[in-house]
């Protein structure tokens, strides 16, 4: 039996019952794929349902405030995906009258839609025979066909793409791509794959050669930088100072406490308006927050100042006083959300 037959037979009997598999609405398929690039299905379901409950159509998403979109995305990380989702919804709504492009190449022209997402949408919704090459496909193909090429190399992606084009089921391309996704997510997993129950185990080359744990090959390592952030908590009764982050740094357009960044984990002196305020700083907490390319070493400090001092500082610094009761309307990075929950809501 060939790969194509085995993977589709497995899918027909074992496919996961997911809400976006009950529709051919490209908006819902697109939303699900963007969310699942950030998290596992069991966690992503909640985010998907929250988005659909709030934005039933792409027009609803396009007309929403960005802050609302970011708040619903809160906890998924990599917020540029949410900003691109919002931006592209406006393009489809305003320039394409709400109609998605119906083929792989035109879908790729939209911001935030790369090869994988375009292939997923075009194959599932429009039955276009293009392979959705992601981590699952790399892993399943590399093991089944014993492909030893480095998957971090752009040349290797073309090898998998060409193979996918060759073997994808022309009548059921969407099911084929989803079958590979399901197998990679549930059986052919990165660690401790369940080879004993895999439908491909009788013809898997990696299993035959005892190389399952060696594949796929990934040689290039992501360079990780260390950053040291100091968040300053300024309170007045039930309000706390927050700053909206701008620029092209992490957490763009999310809200954090006022911040100072240093080259080491020590807080530099003289950063505040009045150096006499330095002795009013109290250390509260610290944590390490790991992102894909950065390790963030975070310390939290409370600044004990009067209302007059807050007013003076606010006039010369970019922050606003926000009530704890209103925070549900503001998108927060995960570390800030954790700090609020630990120190104010417990």
Rosetta blueprint (number, residue, H / E / L):
1 X L
2 X L
3 X H
4 X H
5 X H
6 X H
7 X H
8 X H
9 X H
10 X H
11 X H
12 X H
13 X H
14 X H
15 X L
16 X L
17 X L
18 X L
19 X H
20 X H
21 X H
22 X H
23 X L
24 X L
25 X L
26 X H
27 X H
28 X H
29 X H
30 X H
31 X H
32 X H
33 X H
34 X H
35 X H
36 X H
37 X L
38 X L
39 X L
40 X L
41 X H
42 X H
43 X H
44 X H
45 X H
46 X H
47 X H
48 X H
49 X H
50 X H
51 X H
52 X H
53 X H
54 X H
55 X L
56 X L
57 X L
58 X H
59 X H
60 X H
61 X H
62 X H
63 X L
64 X L
65 X L
66 X H
67 X H
68 X H
69 X H
70 X H
71 X H
72 X H
73 X H
74 X L
75 X L
76 X L
77 X L
78 X L
79 X L
80 X H
81 X H
82 X H
83 X H
84 X H
85 X H
86 X H
87 X H
88 X H
89 X H
90 X H
91 X H
92 X H
93 X H
94 X H
95 X H
96 X L
97 X L
98 X L
99 X L
100 X L
101 X L
102 X L
103 X L
104 X H
105 X H
106 X H
107 X H
108 X L
109 X L
110 X L
111 X L
112 X L
113 X L
114 X L
115 X H
116 X H
117 X H
118 X H
119 X H
120 X H
121 X H
122 X H
123 X H
124 X H
125 X H
126 X H
127 X L
128 X L
129 X L
130 X L
131 X L
132 X L
133 X L
134 X L
135 X H
136 X H
137 X H
138 X H
139 X H
140 X H
141 X H
142 X H
143 X H
144 X H
145 X H
146 X L
147 X L
148 X L
149 X L
150 X E
151 X L
152 X L
153 X L
154 X H
155 X H
156 X H
157 X H
158 X H
159 X H
160 X H
161 X H
162 X H
163 X H
164 X H
165 X H
166 X H
167 X H
168 X L
169 X L
170 X L
171 X L
172 X L
173 X H
174 X H
175 X H
176 X H
177 X H
178 X H
179 X H
180 X H
181 X H
182 X H
183 X H
184 X H
185 X H
186 X H
187 X L
188 X L
189 X L
190 X L
191 X L
192 X L
193 X L
194 X L
195 X H
196 X H
197 X H
198 X L
199 X L
200 X L
201 X L
202 X L
203 X L
204 X L
205 X H
206 X H
207 X H
208 X H
209 X L
210 X L
211 X L
212 X H
213 X H
214 X H
215 X L
216 X L
217 X E
218 X L
219 X L
220 X L
221 X L
222 X L
223 X L
224 X L
225 X E
226 X E
227 X E
228 X E
229 X E
230 X E
231 X E
232 X E
233 X E
234 X E
235 X E
236 X E
237 X L
238 X L
239 X E
240 X E
241 X E
242 X E
243 X E
244 X E
245 X L
246 X L
247 X L
248 X L
249 X L
250 X L
251 X L
252 X L
253 X L
254 X L
255 X E
256 X E
257 X L
258 X E
259 X E
260 X E
261 X E
262 X E
263 X L
264 X L
265 X L
266 X L
267 X L
268 X L
269 X L
270 X L
271 X L
272 X L
273 X L
274 X L
275 X H
276 X H
277 X H
278 X H
279 X H
280 X H
281 X E
282 X E
283 X E
284 X E
285 X E
286 X E
287 X E
288 X E
289 X E
290 X E
291 X L
292 X L
293 X L
294 X E
295 X E
296 X E
297 X E
298 X E
299 X E
300 X E
301 X E
302 X E
303 X E
304 X L
305 X L
306 X L
307 X H
308 X H
309 X H
310 X H
311 X H
312 X H
313 X H
314 X H
315 X H
316 X H
317 X L
318 X L
319 X L
320 X E
321 X E
322 X E
323 X E
324 X H
325 X H
326 X H
327 X H
328 X H
329 X H
330 X L
331 X L
332 X E
333 X L
334 X H
335 X H
336 X H
337 X H
338 X H
339 X H
340 X H
341 X H
342 X H
343 X H
344 X H
345 X H
346 X L
